[in-house]
Amino acid sequence: MLTRRHIRVKVMQCIYALIQSKDDSLDKQEKFLKVSIENMYTLYLLLLSMLLEIHELASKHVSHASKKYIADADEYPNKEKFIKNRLLVQLASNQALKDALSKRKLKTWYLNEEYVKLIYKDIVASKDYESYMRSEKDSYENDVELVRNLFKEVIAPNEKIYEFFEDDKLTWVDDIPIVNTFLVKRLKKARPDANESFFLPRLLKDEQDMVFAKDLLTKTLLKNATWEKEIEGKTPNWDKDRIAEIDYILLKMAICELLNFSSIPEKVTINEYLEIAKEYSTPKSSIFINGILDKLVKEYKATGKLQKMGRGLL
């Protein structure tokens, strides 16, 4: 679920938080990093469980409508089509998913049902929903397409949901786009015969990812003075205060990675931090960072400081 780039972003966030709080406790930052990474899975489960709650609410509405003496004027040919959506039923009957939510005591939407009602109202008013309910097409693929479209067009862009997550956990502001994208891709790959565990992917590829995260954080912080000297030597015309704070953090992390992680090719390291800079810093940051790292790599190769081996960890 999480890529190495996401992990690097998490480490960057931890270092930035440390600087802002002026708290030099390495142990506290390591715990913050671990919790921040684990919370991404909680966010994934909450977004997925939103679909369960919507399905349950829709079922209640259909049940209520069936008891009316007078039918609605604009009734669909099959008013139960949405609640019989195969993908939604598949998720609703997924015991492993229910157990995961119960284990983490995630009753978020039960306690904040106004958000579920808000989303459901927007879904029913959407063109995708209307088109689906009026269409005679009836297949698992069509059901998946609807759920994916509703998530992309209605749930993911909803500002109220975004604000709710932002208020809950600040780190989720950066996590939401990542988790949304992953969930959309996951839904696209759904199959009617998929195991229940398909919707509960591993957060990290393996234990080495967490080791990488912890080592990158620790080695960047413990040798902070060394990395600062490396940067100053390549920016003679720049006052330290003129360098954007995020750029400074990314440069230190990149230098640390170049010199301490021999299995990661230097091109991978440079490209990863340039992409992160494009997303999290100023428009010209990637050019600035690339110039410094390019000088350092040439110097490290000439002096033998850059020792790389293996295929690399992407």
Buried (B, 14 or more C-beta within 10 A) or exposed (E): BBBBBBBBBBBBBBBBBBEEEEEEEEEBBBEBBBEBBEBBBBBBBBBBBBBBBBBBBBBEBBEEEEEEEEEEEEEBEEBBBBBBBBBBEBBBEBEEBBEBBEEEEBEBBEEBEEBBEBBBEBBBEBEBBEEBBEBEEEEBEBBBBBBBBBBBBBBBEBEEBBEBBEEBBEBBEBBBEBBBEBBBEBBEEBEEEEEBEBBBEEBBEEEEBBEBBBBBBBBBBEBEEEBBEBBEEBBEEEEEEEBBEBBBBBBBBBBBBBBBBEEBBBEBBBEBBBBBBBEBBEEEBBEBBBEBBEEBBEBBEEEEEBEBEEEBBE
